[in-house]
C-alpha cells in the first residue's frame, strides 16, 4: 500500500534538509523530467529565464521525455521551494527529482 505524500510536509522536510546541508546563498541543482511537448519545455525554461540559470537537457532513449538539469544561485531554502512549487503549478506531468 502506498502512502500519499503531503506536499506541505514534503516541503517542510526539504527546507530543513537544505538548512542543515548548505550555506546560503548557494548553488542549487534542480532536475526535472517532462514529456516531449513544446509548450511544456518552453514553460519550464521560462520559469528559469533571465535568472542566471545554467540549463542542460537530454532526451530519453525512447524520445518521449526530456530531462533538464538546472543550476542556479539562490538566496535561501525558501527560494528553492518557491521554484519547485511554481514548476509543479505550471507544468502538467513534470517529475521533480
Secondary structure, 3 states (H helix, E strand, C coil): CCCCCCHHHHHHHHHHHHHHHCCCCEEEEEEEEEECCHHHHHHHHHHHCCCCCEEEEEECCCCCEEEEEEEEEECCHHHHHHHHHHHHHHCCCCEEC
